[in-house]
């Protein structure tokens, strides 16, 4: 997975913001969202992102899997990523 070329990323005090330069809309990611997106952009699959999330934060695997799936689906629906 990778971000579209016209999606900008900015770090914030509480995570990151993804800006869709075509529409002007943005997504704010909390620290766990940032961890998931970074893992996926570095080539990890969803299973590896789940493992990274459960390792770094106090979250059980089922909840982490649900959160990763929801985030990936949202990014795809918003058209922010390509595969």
C-alpha positions in Angstrom: 0.0 0.0 0.0 1.1 3.5 -0.7 -0.3 7.0 -0.5 -1.5 8.6 -3.7 1.0 11.2 -5.0 -1.4 14.0 -4.2 -1.7 13.1 -0.6 0.4 15.2 1.8 1.4 14.1 5.3 2.0 16.4 8.2 3.0 15.5 11.7 1.0 17.1 14.5 1.3 17.1 18.3 -1.1 14.2 18.5 -0.3 12.2 15.4 -0.5 13.0 11.7 -2.8 14.6 9.2 -3.2 13.2 5.7 -4.3 16.0 3.2 -6.0 15.0 0.0 -4.8 17.9 -2.2 -7.5 17.2 -4.9 -10.4 17.7 -2.6 -9.0 19.7 0.3 -10.2 17.1 2.8 -8.0 15.8 5.5 -7.8 12.8 7.8 -6.4 13.1 11.3 -4.6 10.0 12.6 -4.0 9.4 16.3 -0.7 7.7 17.4 -2.1 4.2 16.8 -3.3 5.1 13.4 0.1 6.5 12.6 1.7 3.3 13.7 -0.6 1.2 11.5 -0.2 3.5 8.4 3.6 3.6 8.8 3.8 -0.2 9.0 1.6 -0.6 5.9 3.5 2.0 3.9 6.8 0.2 4.8 5.4 -2.9 3.2 3.8 -4.7 6.1 0.6 -6.6 5.4 -2.5 -6.2 7.7 -1.5 -9.1 9.8 1.9 -7.6 10.5 0.3 -4.2 11.3 -2.0 -6.0 13.8 1.0 -7.6 15.4 2.9 -4.3 15.6 -0.2 -2.6 17.2 -0.6 -5.3 19.8 3.1 -5.2 20.6 3.3 -1.4 21.0 -0.1 -0.8 22.7 -2.3 -2.5 25.3 -4.8 -3.8 22.9 -6.0 -7.4 22.2 -5.5 -9.0 18.8 -9.3 -9.0 18.0 -9.6 -5.3 18.7 -6.4 -4.5 16.8 -7.5 -6.5 13.8 -10.9 -4.7 13.8 -9.2 -1.3 14.0 -6.6 -2.0 11.3 -9.3 -3.3 8.9 -11.5 -0.3 9.6 -8.6 2.1 9.0 -7.5 0.4 5.8 -11.1 0.4 4.5 -11.5 4.1 5.3 -8.3 5.0 3.6 -9.3 3.0 0.5 -12.8 4.5 0.5 -11.5 8.0 0.8 -9.2 7.2 -2.2 -6.0 8.2 -0.2 -4.1 5.0 -1.0 -3.2 2.8 -3.9 -2.0 -0.8 -3.8 
